[in-house]
């Protein structure tokens, strides 16, 4: 338990570790939108990617680095000069560049993965930090699998890399093995036995394999850690990472216990959670803390009675404190662009004029089909417009014939980027199969459908259908999302969006 009020730094790795989780890939436009919202949220560091992993990742980090001004932008590197060179190229336009170097320190990793001795690991760690410091002042060193490492060896490496110029040293529980009490104890040990630790910030990066990532992160903060590495909605490798929203709100609600807080604007938590869920296609479980659909729902009669009498009977935080508005402004077909712009601003969207014109056009089209357009509808319009990949293919028209006694038949016409029209007719095992098979025929690729989900934006009778698809081709995967008042059209739009994401990466 901390004695003095202090600020804990938030390092968000949604765009790097989060995107590494199966099915969570994002295109560049989507990454930019998420980065902008993370900056608005107030995270201290945005880990934008792993520049050396691919030319595409390098370019996306470079693009984000040129846009973000308030948060530091980090690139992940192995302790290799070629990785650090890639980060240098990617971060050259960053207002606040941040190089994050990692190297494993546990016996099992050093022997079987690195095939290096402890002395070799120490030497490489120090040399890599020195090399990165030649072009970037803000360098973090992570001891991968630190919790399963010898504590004294970690202290020795941390002492040496701090002397070499690292401003942050990170102690990860890479495989989610620790228990909260022992993790907190290990953090205290590191703080007490690392020479020069007062010159650096001690960070933690916890995984959720046993469901304890947030608990371990909070135990570390209570023991004196100054930075928590986390992701929106807790997405990440295997069972995921520590959830940003849970760490932030635990510190805020229990300031009396931790005497610590973050710079996060908590009213932006729910909107950014929704954005990440929509662009990755990974839904938030209903009972998820802070941002789940049921987080502020009260079904039991005794709970409802208490909340009506005084919300504090069963709510330790308000929905509004995390950005869930109970006073929703509903727009309709008579609403103008100014009203839409104002509502977008209130929802946290900063939409450029050109994009606003497109969003407004889609808003008016939607308003012709629905009596009222809700905040959730508006969110969907913006995300579908500003986060979409360039349209190599655009849905022009579609016809589906189906019934209990006939095979489903689809006729799909797509407009190519050169303005030409292509049309195909295909039979299938149902409407969706027929439509997707026709699109495959039109583009000349046998794309595989790996996931297809349908939902609704709101619960009303004229709600928009929201479709999510994941496709694969040549061993790679892409997401697509479509929204329409017709659920078949939303499915076709989602498939075309995924195809466009694939085509944007010039896959052959």
C-alpha positions in Angstrom: 0.0 0.0 0.0 1.5 3.3 -1.1 1.8 6.1 1.4 2.0 9.1 -1.0 -0.3 10.1 -3.8 1.5 9.5 -7.1 0.7 9.2 -10.8 1.1 5.8 -12.5 2.0 5.9 -16.2 -0.2 4.0 -18.6 1.6 2.2 -21.4 -1.0 0.9 -23.9 0.0 -2.0 -26.2 -3.4 -2.6 -27.9 -1.8 -2.0 -31.3 1.1 -4.3 -30.8 0.5 -7.1 -28.2 -3.3 -6.8 -28.5 -3.2 -7.1 -32.3 -1.0 -10.2 -32.0 -3.9 -12.2 -30.6 -5.6 -14.5 -33.1 -8.2 -12.7 -35.2 -7.4 -9.2 -33.9 -5.5 -7.8 -36.9 -6.3 -4.2 -38.0 -5.6 -2.4 -41.2 -3.6 0.9 -41.1 -6.7 3.1 -41.2 -8.2 1.3 -38.2 -4.9 1.5 -36.3 -4.8 5.2 -36.9 -8.3 5.6 -35.5 -7.5 3.5 -32.5 -4.2 5.5 -31.9 -6.2 8.8 -32.1 -8.6 7.5 -29.5 -5.9 6.3 -27.2 -4.3 9.8 -27.4 -7.7 11.3 -26.5 -8.0 8.8 -23.7 -4.8 10.1 -22.3 -2.4 7.1 -22.3 1.2 8.1 -21.7 2.7 5.7 -24.2 1.2 4.1 -27.3 3.1 1.0 -28.5 2.2 1.3 -32.1 3.8 -2.0 -33.4 6.8 -4.0 -34.0 8.6 -2.2 -37.0 11.0 -5.0 -37.8 8.3 -7.7 -38.1 7.1 -6.6 -41.6 7.2 -3.7 -44.0 3.5 -3.2 -43.3 4.1 -2.9 -39.5 7.0 -0.4 -40.1 4.8 1.8 -42.3 1.9 1.7 -39.8 4.2 2.7 -36.9 5.7 5.5 -39.1 2.2 6.8 -40.0 1.0 6.8 -36.4 4.2 8.4 -35.2 3.6 11.3 -37.6 0.1 11.9 -36.3 0.2 11.5 -32.5 1.5 14.5 -30.6 0.6 14.2 -27.0 1.4 10.5 -26.2 4.8 8.9 -26.7 4.8 6.5 -29.6 6.8 3.3 -29.0 8.2 0.7 -31.4 9.0 -2.8 -30.1 12.5 -4.3 -30.9 14.4 -7.4 -30.1 17.9 -6.7 -28.7 19.3 -6.6 -32.3 20.7 -3.6 -34.2 18.6 -4.4 -37.3 15.4 -4.2 -35.1 16.5 -0.9 -33.5 17.3 0.5 -37.0 13.8 -0.4 -38.1 12.4 1.4 -35.0 14.6 4.5 -35.8 13.1 4.6 -39.3 9.6 4.2 -38.1 9.8 6.8 -35.3 11.8 9.5 -37.1 8.7 11.8 -37.3 7.5 11.1 -33.8 7.0 14.0 -31.4 7.9 11.8 -28.5 9.7 8.7 -29.8 10.1 5.7 -27.5 12.1 2.6 -28.1 11.1 -0.6 -26.3 13.7 -3.4 -26.3 13.1 -6.9 -25.0 15.3 -9.8 -24.3 14.4 -13.0 -22.3 16.1 -13.6 -19.0 14.6 -16.8 -17.7 16.6 -20.0 -17.7 14.2 -21.9 -20.0 14.2 -19.0 -22.5 17.9 -18.4 -22.4 18.7 -22.1 -22.9 16.1 -23.2 -25.4 15.1 -20.1 -27.3 18.1 -17.8 -27.2 20.8 -20.5 -26.7 22.8 -17.9 -24.8 24.5 -17.8 -21.5 23.5 -15.3 -18.8 26.7 -13.3 -19.4 25.9 -13.1 -23.2 22.3 -12.0 -22.4 23.6 -9.3 -20.1 26.1 -8.0 -22.7 23.5 -7.9 -25.5 21.0 -6.1 -23.3 23.5 -3.4 -22.4 24.8 -3.0 -26.0 21.3 -2.8 -27.4 20.3 0.0 -25.0 23.5 1.9 -25.8 22.8 1.5 -29.5 19.2 2.8 -29.2 20.3 5.8 -27.0 22.3 7.1 -30.0 19.0 8.3 -31.6 16.3 8.1 -28.9 16.5 9.4 -25.3 13.5 7.5 -24.1 14.4 3.8 -24.1 12.7 1.0 -22.2 14.3 -2.4 -21.5 12.0 -5.5 -20.9 13.3 -8.7 -19.3 11.0 -11.1 -21.0 9.7 -13.8 -18.7 11.1 -11.9 -15.8 8.9 -13.5 -13.1 10.4 -17.0 -13.9 13.9 -15.5 -14.0 16.4 -15.4 -11.1 15.5 -12.2 -9.2 19.2 -11.3 -8.6 20.0 -11.8 -12.3 17.1 -9.4 -13.2 18.4 -6.9 -10.7 21.9 -7.1 -12.3 20.6 -6.6 -15.8 18.3 -3.8 -14.7 21.3 -2.1 -13.0 23.4 -2.4 -16.1 20.8 -1.2 -18.6 19.9 1.8 -16.4 23.6 2.7 -16.3 23.5 2.4 -20.1 20.7 4.9 -20.4 17.4 3.0 -20.1 14.8 5.3 -18.5 12.2 2.5 -17.9 12.8 -1.1 -17.0 10.0 -3.6 -17.4 9.3 -6.6 -15.3 6.8 -8.8 -17.3 4.9 -11.9 -16.2 5.0 -13.1 -19.8 3.2 -16.3 -19.2 0.8 -15.2 -16.5 2.3 -17.5 -13.8 2.5 -15.3 -10.8 0.1 -14.9 -7.9 -0.7 -11.4 -6.7 1.0 -11.5 -3.3 4.2 -13.0 -4.7 4.3 -10.7 -7.7 4.0 -7.7 -5.4 6.8 -9.1 -3.3 9.0 -9.6 -6.3 8.5 -6.0 -7.3 9.5 -4.8 -3.8 12.6 -7.0 -4.1 13.6 -5.5 -7.5 13.1 -2.0 -6.1 15.2 -2.7 -3.1 18.1 -4.6 -4.8 18.5 -2.8 -8.2 21.4 -0.4 -8.1 20.3 2.9 -9.7 16.6 2.1 -9.8 15.9 5.6 -8.6 17.0 6.8 -12.0 14.4 4.8 -13.9 10.7 3.9 -13.8 9.8 0.3 -13.0 7.1 -1.0 -15.3 5.0 -4.3 -15.3 3.5 -6.2 -18.1 1.1 -9.0 -17.0 -0.6 -11.7 -19.0 -3.9 -13.3 -18.1 -3.3 -17.0 -18.4 -4.7 -17.6 -14.9 -7.0 -14.7 -14.9 -4.8 -12.6 -12.7 -3.2 -10.0 -15.0 -5.1 -7.1 -13.5 -4.7 -8.3 -9.9 -0.9 -8.8 -10.5 -0.6 -5.3 -12.0 -2.4 -3.7 -9.1 -0.3 -5.7 -6.6 2.8 -4.3 -8.4 1.5 -0.8 -8.3 0.8 -1.2 -4.6 4.4 -2.3 -4.2 5.8 0.7 -6.0 5.7 0.0 -9.7 5.3 3.3 -11.7 4.0 2.0 -15.0 1.4 -0.5 -16.1 1.4 -2.0 -19.6 -2.0 -3.0 -20.7 -4.6 -3.2 -23.5 -8.1 -2.1 -24.2 -10.6 -4.8 -23.3 -7.6 -6.9 -22.2 -7.0 -8.3 -25.7 -3.6 -10.0 -26.4 -1.6 -13.2 -26.8 -3.4 -16.3 -25.5 -5.7 -15.3 -22.7 -4.9 -11.7 -23.1 -3.2 -8.8 -21.2 -4.1 -6.8 -18.2 -7.1 -4.7 -19.0 -6.5 -0.9 -19.1 -10.0 0.0 -18.1 -9.9 -2.3 -15.0 -6.6 -1.0 -13.8 -7.5 2.6 -14.3 -10.9 2.4 -12.6 -9.5 0.2 -9.7 -7.0 3.0 -9.0 -9.6 5.7 -9.3 -12.3 4.0 -7.3 -9.9 2.9 -4.6 -7.6 5.9 -4.4 -8.0 5.6 -0.6 -6.2 2.2 -0.8 -3.6 2.8 -3.5 -3.0 6.6 -3.1 -2.3 6.5 -6.8 -4.1 7.5 -10.0 -3.5 7.9 -13.8 -3.9 10.7 -16.3 -6.6 8.8 -18.1 -9.8 10.6 -19.0 -12.1 7.8 -17.9 -15.1 9.3 -19.8 -13.3 8.0 -23.0 -13.0 4.4 -21.8 -16.3 3.1 -23.1 -16.0 4.7 -26.6 -12.5 3.4 -27.1 -13.6 -0.1 -25.9 -16.4 -0.1 -28.5 -14.0 1.1 -31.2 -11.5 -1.7 -30.5 -14.2 -4.3 -30.3 -15.6 -3.2 -33.7 -12.4 -2.9 -35.6 -11.0 -6.2 -34.4 -14.3 -8.1 -34.6 -13.8 -9.4 -31.0 -16.9 -8.8 -28.9 -16.7 -7.8 -25.2 -18.3 -10.4 -23.0 -21.5 -9.1 -21.4 -20.2 -9.5 -17.8 -16.9 -7.9 -18.5 -15.9 -5.4 -15.8 -16.3 -1.7 -16.6 -17.3 -2.0 -20.3 -19.5 -5.1 -20.6 -23.1 -4.6 -21.5 -24.2 -5.9 -18.1 -21.6 -3.9 -16.1 -24.3 -1.4 -15.0 -27.4 -3.5 -15.5 -29.5 -4.6 -12.6 -31.9 -7.5 -13.1 -32.6 -8.6 -9.5 -35.6 -6.8 -7.9 -33.7 -6.1 -4.7 -30.8 -4.6 -6.7 -33.2 -2.5 -8.8 -35.0 -1.2 -5.7 -31.7 -0.2 -4.1 -30.3 1.5 -7.2 -33.5 3.5 -7.7 -33.3 4.6 -4.1 -29.6 5.5 -4.3 -27.3 4.3 -7.1 -24.4 3.9 -4.6 -26.2 0.9 -3.1 -24.9 -1.3 -5.9 -22.8 1.0 -8.1 -19.3 1.9 -7.0 -18.8 4.1 -10.0 -21.3 5.8 -12.3 -21.8 4.8 -16.0 -21.1 8.4 -17.0 -17.6 8.1 -15.3 -16.5 5.6 -18.0 -18.3 7.3 -20.9 -21.7 5.5 -20.9 -24.3 8.3 -21.3 -27.8 7.8 -19.9 -28.9 11.0 -21.6 -28.6 10.1 -25.2 -29.4 12.7 -27.8 -31.3 11.1 -30.6 -31.1 12.5 -34.2 -33.4 12.1 -37.0 -33.8 12.8 -40.8 -34.4 16.5 -40.1 -31.1 16.9 -38.2 -28.5 18.9 -40.0 -24.7 18.5 -40.4 -24.1 20.9 -37.6 -26.1 18.8 -35.1 -24.3 15.7 -36.3 -20.9 17.4 -35.9 -21.8 18.5 -32.4 -22.9 15.0 -31.4 -19.8 13.5 -32.9 -17.7 15.8 -30.8 -19.6 14.9 -27.7 -18.9 11.2 -28.4 -15.2 11.9 -28.7 -14.9 11.8 -32.5 -12.8 14.4 -34.3 -13.8 13.9 -37.9 -12.2 15.9 -40.7 -14.5 17.8 -43.1 -14.2 15.5 -46.0 -14.9 12.4 -43.9 -17.8 14.3 -42.2 -19.4 14.8 -45.6 -19.4 11.1 -46.2 -20.6 10.3 -42.7 -23.4 12.9 -43.0 -24.5 11.4 -46.4 -24.7 7.9 -44.8 -26.5 9.4 -41.8 -29.2 10.9 -44.0 -29.5 7.6 -45.9 -29.9 5.7 -42.6 -32.4 8.3 -41.2 -34.6 7.5 -44.2 -34.8 3.9 -43.0 -35.0 4.6 -39.2 -37.2 7.0 -37.2 -34.4 7.9 -35.0 -30.6 7.5 -35.2 -29.0 6.6 -31.8 -25.5 7.2 -30.5 -24.6 3.6 -31.3 -25.8 4.1 -34.9 -23.6 7.2 -35.2 -20.6 5.3 -33.8 -21.1 2.6 -36.3 -21.3 5.1 -39.2 -18.1 6.9 -38.2 -16.1 3.7 -37.6 -17.3 2.2 -40.9 -16.3 5.4 -42.7 -13.0 6.6 -41.2 -11.5 3.2 -40.4 -12.1 1.5 -43.7 -9.5 0.3 -46.1 -9.4 1.9 -49.6 -12.2 0.6 -51.7 -10.8 -1.5 -54.5 -14.2 -3.1 -54.7 -17.5 -1.4 -53.8 -20.9 -3.1 -53.5 -23.2 -1.8 -56.3 -26.2 -4.1 -56.0 -27.2 -7.5 -54.9 -30.1 -9.9 -55.3 -30.7 -13.1 -53.3 -33.3 -15.7 -54.1 -33.8 -18.4 -51.4 -36.5 -20.5 -49.9 -37.1 -23.8 -48.1 -37.7 -25.7 -51.4 -35.1 -24.0 -53.7 -31.3 -23.6 -53.6 -30.1 -20.1 -52.6 -28.9 -18.1 -55.6 -27.1 -14.8 -55.5 -26.4 -12.1 -58.1 -23.7 -9.7 -56.9 -22.5 -6.7 -58.8 -19.3 -4.9 -57.7 -17.8 -1.7 -58.9 -14.0 -1.9 -59.4 -11.7 1.0 -58.5 -11.4 1.9 -62.2 -15.2 2.4 -62.4 -15.9 -0.8 -64.2 -18.7 -3.1 -63.1 -18.4 -6.9 -62.6 -21.3 -9.2 -61.9 -21.5 -12.9 -61.0 -24.3 -15.3 -60.2 -23.7 -18.2 -57.8 -25.6 -21.0 -56.0 -24.8 -21.8 -52.4 -25.8 -23.6 -49.2 -27.8 -20.6 -48.1 -27.9 -16.9 -48.7 -24.5 -16.0 -47.2 -22.6 -18.9 -48.9 -24.1 -18.0 -52.2 -23.2 -14.3 -51.9 -19.7 -14.8 -50.6 -19.0 -17.5 -53.3 -20.1 -15.0 -56.0 -17.7 -12.4 -54.6 -14.9 -14.9 -54.7 -15.7 -15.6 -58.3 -15.7 -11.8 -59.1 -12.3 -11.1 -57.6 -10.7 -14.4 -58.8 -9.5 -15.6 -55.4 -10.6 -18.5 -53.3 -10.8 -16.6 -50.0 -11.8 -18.7 -47.0 -14.4 -17.6 -44.5 -13.1 -18.2 -40.9 -15.7 -16.4 -38.9 -19.1 -14.9 -39.5 -21.2 -13.2 -36.8 -24.4 -11.1 -36.9 -25.7 -8.8 -34.3 -27.6 -5.5 -34.0 -26.4 -2.0 -33.2 -29.4 -1.3 -31.0 -32.4 -3.3 -29.7 -35.2 -1.6 -31.5 -37.3 -3.2 -34.3 -35.7 -1.1 -37.0 -32.1 -1.7 -35.7 -29.2 -1.8 -38.0 -27.7 -5.3 -38.5 -24.0 -5.5 -37.8 -22.0 -8.2 -39.5 -18.4 -9.3 -38.6 -16.3 -11.6 -40.8 -12.8 -12.9 -40.7 -11.3 -14.2 -43.9 -8.0 -16.0 -44.7 -5.9 -16.2 -47.9 -2.4 -17.7 -48.3 -2.1 -18.1 -44.5 -3.0 -14.5 -43.6 -6.2 -13.2 -42.0 -8.3 -10.0 -42.3 -11.4 -8.6 -40.6 -14.4 -6.9 -42.2 -17.4 -5.2 -40.8 -20.7 -4.1 -42.4 -23.7 -2.3 -41.1 -27.1 -2.0 -42.7 -30.7 -2.1 -41.9 -30.8 -5.2 -44.0 -28.8 -8.1 -42.4 -28.0 -9.8 -45.7 -26.6 -6.5 -47.0 -24.6 -6.0 -43.8 -23.0 -9.4 -44.3 -22.1 -8.7 -48.0 -20.7 -5.3 -47.0 -18.6 -7.0 -44.3 -17.2 -9.5 -46.7 -16.3 -6.8 -49.2 -14.7 -4.7 -46.5 -12.5 -7.7 -45.5 -11.6 -8.2 -49.2 -10.6 -4.6 -49.5 -8.4 -4.9 -46.4 -6.7 -7.9 -48.1 -6.3 -6.1 -51.4 -4.9 -3.0 -49.7 -1.9 -5.1 -48.7 -1.4 -6.2 -52.3 -1.9 -9.9 -51.6 -1.6 -12.2 -54.6 
